[in-house]
Amino acid sequence: MNADSDAKQVVARFWAAMHANDFEAAGRLLHDDYQLDWPQSGERIRGRADFVAVNAHYPAAGRWQIMLDRIVAEGDQVATQVTVTDGAVLARAVTFSTVQDGLIRRQTEYWPDPFPPAAWRAEWVEKT
């Protein structure tokens, strides 16, 4: 295997563990120096223990379902787009991961909020 597929497989396994709501298994895929940044809220999670705790204590309406919509890898860098729902909320996340020593060392994750389309461009776009 090459570095692209190795990094891609690590991140795909991470999302599979998250979909299974097995946050401990997801945590085992994180590097000792793990860091997750959420730029929109200005928050940072350091270390696998805090990552597992945040996810285990999240006030979800039900079990998380995470669909891996897209994954692109180049070397140790992996970008993913996922759709996330707990049965009540539906969201999308775009995550940029850096894999080091076969583990995810750093992630930057964006949770974009949906917004209504602007009326002025209606004649040139279609709603999906």
N, C-alpha and C positions, 0 to 999 in steps of 0.2 A: 504493500500500500504506500501511497505517497502522503506527504504532509497535508495536502488539501483534504483527502478522504479521511485521514485520521482525525483531524480537527472537526470535520463535518460530522463524523460518527459520534464523537464525544458530545457535541451540542445536540444532535438528534436524540441521543440517549437521555440527555438532560431533560428535553421537552417531553419525552415519553414518561420519565419518572414524574414530572410535574403533572402530566395528564392523569397518571395513576394516583395522584395525590400522595405520593410517597416522597415526602419532602426530605426525609433522611437519605434516601437513595440519591435524590438530586444533589443533596449536600455532599455526598461522597464523590461527586464528579467535580467538586470545586477545589481549587488550589488552596494551600495553607495561607497564601497571601491574597485571597479572594477579595474583590471589591466590586460592588454594584452601584452605579450612579443613576439616579432618576433626575435628569436636568430640569424637568418641568416643575417638580416640587422642591428641588434643591436638597434632596436627601441622598445619603450615601450609606450603604450597608457594608460593613467590614467583617469578613470571616464567615465561615460556613455555619457556625452556631447561630449567629444573628440572622442569617438568611433563612435557615430552617425555622427559627422562632417566629419571624415575621410572617412567613407563609402558614405555619401551623396555627397562628393566632388571628389570622385575617378573618374578619366577621362576614364570611360568605353565607349566602342563602342556601347553598347546597354544595355538593362535590364539584370541584373544578373540572371542566372539560376544556382541553386545550388542543386545538387543531393546528398542526404545523402546516401553514399555507405555502411557505417558500423558504428555502435554505440555499445560500450561496457561500462558497468557501474559496479562499485564496490563501495558501500557506497556513499560517496560524490564525488568520482572521476569518470569522464566520458571521454572516448577517442572516437573521431570520425574521419572518413575519408570522405571527400567530394570531389566531382568533381564540378568545377566552370567554367562557361563560360559566356562571354558577347557577344557571337556571333563571336568574332574575336580571342579571346585568350581562350585556354582550359588549365586549371591548376588543380592540386590536392592539397589539404591541409590536414594535420594531426593536430588535435587540442586536447590538453589535458585540460580539464576544471575541476575546483573545484567549487562545488555548496555549498552555505552556506545560511541558512535561506530562502531556496526556490528560491534563485537567484544565478546567476553565479558570483562568486567573482574573480576568476583568470583563465586566459587562457594562454597557451603557444602554439604557432601555428607555424608549419613548412610548408613551400611552396617549396617542392623539385622540382628542374628543371629536365626535362627529359634528357636522354643522350643516345647515340647510344650504342648498345650492343658491347662488345669486341669480335673481330673476333676469338680470341684464344679459346673461350669456345663454339663456334657455334655447335659442334657435340654433346654437352650435354644439350643444352637448346632449347626451342622453343620461338619464338617471339609471344607476345600476342597483 
